[in-house]
Structure formats: structure tokens, C-alpha cells
């Protein structure tokens, strides 16, 4: 009986561990959504707003642990080298691919009605948890590179 249970456990373990575990594929927008997302990015000045948002984030991280970890010139260098097009393809398209075309059109109209900005500082943006996480990861990685050099 013990041998049967042992053989059964070995067979089940083999099936469990032989399955390849892969992350789900990245969601990509269809061609109509891509056009609408690009229009939304343009009309909302999303790149500028994302940079302003990032600057505020880095200012907050600058004084983490109660002491100044880096200077404003380091923040400027990180933001100057920020690869928006790469970030757009890897994060923004992914997140906005879950928004229907109808809602994307409504967002575009909202921004058109508000001269392309929600607030005068243009640092308020539509952001998802995944965009925020990816942005923070990229900014933290880049600031560490700048500090090493």
C-alpha cells in the first residue's frame, strides 16, 4: 500500500512540475484603440504630464529615510533621458488596451473640452496601478544608475 501511494505521488508530482509556468501575454490594443490612445496622449499632453508627475515622485523619493539621497540635477538627468516611446509601448498601450473605444473617445472629448489639461500644473494624469508600478520601477532604476556614475 505504501509503495502504491509513493508511486502515485511521484506520478502526480511529475505532472505538476512538468507544466510550464509562463506569465500571461501582454495585452495590446487593436489598431483603432492604438489610434485613439495616440490621440489621447497627444491631446492630453500625456508625456509632459507624466514627466511632471515623475518629477514630483522623484522629489518625494529624494528625502527618503529622512536625508537627502540625491540632488535636483540627478532628477533632471533622469527625466531628460526618459524614454517615453518605449514606456508608451510597454505600459501605456497595455493599460489602455482594456478601455473600450467608446470610452477612449469620451476621454478625448473630455480633454478637448478642458484645453488638454486637467489642472494648470499639468501633473494630474490618468494612471493605472501597472503604469504607476512600471514608472516607479523605471525611475528608481534610472536614478540608481545616475548615482553610480
C-alpha positions in Angstrom: 0.0 0.0 0.0 2.8 2.4 0.9 4.5 1.6 -2.5 1.3 2.4 -4.3 0.9 5.7 -2.6 4.5 6.6 -3.2 4.3 5.7 -6.9 1.0 7.7 -7.2 2.6 10.8 -5.5 5.6 10.5 -7.9 3.4 10.4 -10.9 1.2 13.4 -9.7 4.4 15.4 -8.9 5.7 14.7 -12.4 2.6 16.1 -13.9 2.5 19.2 -11.7 6.2 20.1 -12.1 6.3 19.4 -15.8 3.8 22.1 -16.7 5.5 25.2 -17.9 4.5 28.3 -16.0 4.6 31.4 -18.1 3.2 34.9 -17.5 0.1 35.9 -19.4 0.8 37.6 -22.7 0.9 41.4 -22.7 -2.4 42.9 -23.7 -2.1 45.0 -26.8 -4.7 47.4 -28.2 -6.3 46.8 -31.6 -5.5 49.3 -34.4 -8.5 51.5 -33.7 -7.6 51.6 -30.0 -4.0 52.4 -30.8 -5.1 55.4 -32.9 -7.4 56.6 -30.1 -4.7 56.1 -27.4 -2.2 58.1 -29.5 -4.8 60.9 -29.9 -5.5 60.8 -26.2 -1.7 61.0 -25.4 -1.4 63.9 -27.8 -4.5 65.9 -26.8 -3.9 65.4 -23.1 -0.2 66.3 -23.2 0.4 62.9 -21.5 4.1 62.9 -22.0 4.5 66.3 -20.4 2.1 65.4 -17.6 3.9 62.1 -17.0 7.3 63.9 -16.7 5.8 66.5 -14.3 4.3 63.6 -12.3 7.7 61.8 -12.3 9.5 64.9 -11.1 7.1 65.2 -8.1 7.6 61.5 -7.4 11.4 61.8 -7.5 11.3 64.9 -5.3 9.4 62.8 -2.7 11.9 59.9 -3.0 14.8 62.3 -2.7 14.3 62.7 1.0 13.5 59.1 1.8 14.9 57.9 5.1 15.0 61.4 6.4 18.1 62.5 4.5 18.7 63.8 1.0 19.8 61.0 -1.2 20.3 62.9 -4.5 20.3 66.4 -6.0 17.8 68.1 -8.3 20.4 67.8 -11.1 20.1 64.0 -10.8 16.4 64.3 -11.2 16.8 66.5 -14.3 19.2 63.9 -15.8 16.8 61.0 -15.3 13.9 62.9 -16.8 16.0 64.1 -19.7 16.9 60.5 -20.6 13.3 59.2 -20.0 12.4 57.0 -23.0 8.7 57.9 -23.4 8.1 56.0 -26.6 9.4 52.8 -25.1 7.4 53.4 -21.9 4.3 54.1 -24.0 4.6 50.8 -25.9 5.4 48.7 -22.8 3.0 50.3 -20.2 0.5 52.8 -21.6 -0.7 50.8 -24.5 -1.1 47.8 -22.3 -3.1 49.6 -19.7 -5.3 51.5 -22.1 -6.0 48.4 -24.2 -8.6 47.5 -21.6 -10.5 50.7 -22.2 -13.2 50.5 -24.8 -13.1 52.6 -27.9 -16.3 54.4 -26.8 -14.7 55.4 -23.5 -11.4 56.4 -25.2 -13.4 58.8 -27.4 -15.2 60.2 -24.4 -11.8 60.8 -22.7 -10.5 62.6 -25.8 -13.6 64.8 -25.8 -13.1 65.5 -22.1 -9.6 66.7 -22.7 -10.6 68.7 -25.7 -13.2 70.5 -23.6 -10.5 71.3 -21.0 -7.8 72.6 -23.3 -5.8 69.4 -22.9 -5.2 69.7 -19.2 -6.9 68.7 -16.0 -5.0 71.2 -13.9 -2.7 74.2 -14.6 0.5 72.4 -13.5 -0.3 69.5 -15.9 0.8 66.9 -13.4 -2.5 65.2 -13.0 -2.8 62.2 -15.3 -4.9 59.1 -15.9 -2.8 56.3 -14.4 -3.3 52.7 -13.6 -1.6 50.6 -11.0 0.5 48.9 -13.7 1.6 52.3 -15.2 2.4 53.6 -11.8 4.4 50.5 -10.8 6.3 50.4 -14.1 7.0 54.1 -13.9 8.3 53.9 -10.4 10.4 50.9 -11.2 11.9 52.7 -14.3 12.6 55.9 -12.4 14.1 54.1 -9.4 16.4 52.1 -11.7 17.5 55.2 -13.6 18.2 57.2 -10.5 20.4 54.4 -9.2 22.3 54.3 -12.5 22.8 58.1 -12.3 24.0 57.9 -8.7 26.5 55.2 -9.6 28.1 57.3 -12.4 
